[in-house]
Amino acid sequence: MKKFLSLTLAALMLLSACVLFTACGKTTNVAVKDIELTAESYAFVIKKGNTEMQTAANELLAELKASGELDNIINSFFDGTATFAYTNPASKDGCLVVATNAYFPPFEYYEGNKLTGVDMKIASLLAEKMGKTLYILDEEFGSIFTSVDSGEADIGMAGITVNEKRLALYDFSDEYYTSAQVIMVKADNTEFDNCKTAADVEAILASKDKNYIVGTQNGTTGYMYTAGDEGFGYDGFKNLTTKGYSNGALAGKDLSAGTIDAVIIDKQPALMVAASINK
């Protein structure tokens, strides 16, 4: 699967999602270090036992993969050529309700007041396949799982990583994308320049103290990786301070402003946040 990214176009695509960067105040450029700290796969989260939804999602993904359309969708949002944008109907009654956190470009984000992104495009195709109208429920990342479990949402689509702990609690669709966590620092920060592996990065992080602040998105793999979560298999870095944010763009803003020292989030969102800051 191609995973190229045109940063110039991506920055424009992310503009509406990152209006938070227009606030006054001195900011500096940031840089994403091209070292993958984790290996993970995305899938859609479904309530345990909802075989109808799981079957429909898997059938759609199989069709999109076989035709090459899944690659086309992903690439179009990565290179800025996608045109899909969606406005919710007035009511979610009778709709396919998809829970997301719409601050995770290029998978879900706002373009003006419309919702767009890789997952949202796939959501529209899933609704069409099921003969329903799409309703996108935008909420905090952690609330997606609660909404799916309670039945408020039919499915969660938000760049969600599949892992053993989540598999014990929820059903998932087939995987559709592979990703990784990366570290983002100020552009003039050279301490990671000689790093070649995740272990190299981790050795530097392990040498820090509580005055060193790493920003991450709450409830995500990045947060678990940094703060630690035994249930998910992450020891974390207890020596430093992990600061959780509702989305990665806010963490990037604070990094640029100098109030935190680093950000750890998913690779493609990191690239797009960096492009928006550096434009």
Stockholm file with secondary structure:
# STOCKHOLM 1.0

chainA/1-279         MKKFLSLTLAALMLLSACVLFTACGKTTNVAVKDIELTAESYAFVIKKGNTEMQTAANELLAELKASGELDNIINSFFDGTATFAYTNPASKDGCLVVATNAYFPPFEYYEGNKLTGVDMKIASLLAEKMGKTLYILDEEFGSIFTSVDSGEADIGMAGITVNEKRLALYDFSDEYYTSAQVIMVKADNTEFDNCKTAADVEAILASKDKNYIVGTQNGTTGYMYTAGDEGFGYDGFKNLTTKGYSNGALAGKDLSAGTIDAVIIDKQPALMVAASINK
#=GR chainA/1-279 SS CCCCCCHHHHHHHTGGGGGGGGSSSCCCCEEECCCCCCCEEEEEEECTTCHHHHHHHHHHHHHHHHHTHHHHHHHHHHTTCCCCCBCCCSCCTTSEEEEECSCBTTTBEEETTEEESHHHHHHHHHHHHTTCCEEEEECCHHHHHHHHHHTSSSEEEEEEECCHHHHHHCEECCCCEEECEEEEEETTCCTTTTCCSHHHHHHHHHTCCTTCEEEEETTSHHHHHHHCBGGGTBCCCTTSEEEEESSHHHHHHHHHHTSSSEEEEEHHHHHHHHHHHHC
#=GC SS_cons         CCCCCCHHHHHHHTGGGGGGGGSSSCCCCEEECCCCCCCEEEEEEECTTCHHHHHHHHHHHHHHHHHTHHHHHHHHHHTTCCCCCBCCCSCCTTSEEEEECSCBTTTBEEETTEEESHHHHHHHHHHHHTTCCEEEEECCHHHHHHHHHHTSSSEEEEEEECCHHHHHHCEECCCCEEECEEEEEETTCCTTTTCCSHHHHHHHHHTCCTTCEEEEETTSHHHHHHHCBGGGTBCCCTTSEEEEESSHHHHHHHHHHTSSSEEEEEHHHHHHHHHHHHC
//
